[in-house]
Amino acid sequence: MQKILVALSGGVDSAVAATLLKEQGHQVAGAYIRTWMNEEMPLADCPAQQDIEDSRALAKHLGIDYEIVNFVNEYREHVVQYLVEGYRQGITPNPDIMCNREMKFGIFESYAREQGFDAIATGHYVRKVKQANGNFDLCEGLDPNKDQSYFLALLRQEQLAPAIFPIGELQKPHVRKLAEKFKLPNATKKDSQGICFLGDMNINRFLEYYIEDQPGKIVDPEGKVLGEHRGLHRYTVGQRRGIGVPSNTDHQFFVVVGFNLERNELVVAFDKPDAPGLFTDEVEVSKLSFINEALTESCQLLAKPRYRDPAQKITYTPTGNDTAHVVFDEPQRALASGQILALYREDTLLGGGFYK
């Protein structure tokens, strides 16, 4: 029997995770991780208060201890600042991945240990598998439609070791049935969408509070001026909607293919396979992180360019201590600087890094 602190998000997945651990006889407590104070910047549709009420109701239903842990300052430093500075520098950050590495399996995990817990648990759809040498692998969840291993691509072995993922072996419909079976108060609650702390709030609305618009020219790859943008932080490579340049008479739509930061120009082209900068079959990856041993030799692997993208065959070649050159067997569309490439061997997550 272990003493386990479950990160209760207010959703059904973490609720079922806590329930299963309690059914197994573990000493379970629940904690809601508070990452945002609505007073800082009012978010009209911020889901935090409802999530707190739902997680508290779940803990009461299970008869387990419950607390709200306030990590607002830490979240601002490790996630919000990373998010804002990324957009300010013209890259596309991934706050959910950073939240997992720095908050859930970083600060929250350390907090749990300080409070005398043996482990933490979450509602992620992933599987932890013990190796013969005592280390752990992190594998895809058995439900291919819900697998969340991509979001844990930057975890390290010491973060994975004390973590438990009770629903990683389950399909989502089964999780829903278990929630109904145990009569959990949030059994019918819809899954959350959007960025971890913003809910359904548009990212541009949020960034308006931190980054002042700097209008500039919208140009095609040859430098022809097509219009004016409001600020480069409002766009990402591959974006089609909201650019502000209409389609042509042949109903061809423009897509963002790049940025000229020095000239403050947004580069767009018609959304076609030969659009300059839209498709690529090779990338440089930096700040690589591995769950177990780092890859030190050229090899054939699988990689997920984005969450929900199917795994792609790649040739991986290390170029430094934490950098690599990656060649895709098939060209990939709209790989944005700052996003994460997750590396796999079959269904085992090896680690990941940032597109340069």
Secondary structure by P-SEA (a helix, b strand, c coil): ccbbbbbccccaaaaaaaaaaaaaccbbbbbbbbccccccccccccaaaaaaaaaaaaaaaabbbbbbbbaaaaaaaccaaaaaaaaaacccccaaaaaaacccccaaaaaaaaaccccccccccbbbbbccccbbbbbccccccccccccccccccccccccccccccccaaaaaaaaaaaccccccccccccccccccccccccccccccbbbbbbbccccccccccccccccccccccccccccccccbbbbbcccccccbbbbbcccccccccccccbbbbcccccccccccbbbbbbbbccccccbbbbbbbbccccbbbbbbccccccccccbbbbbbcccccccccccc
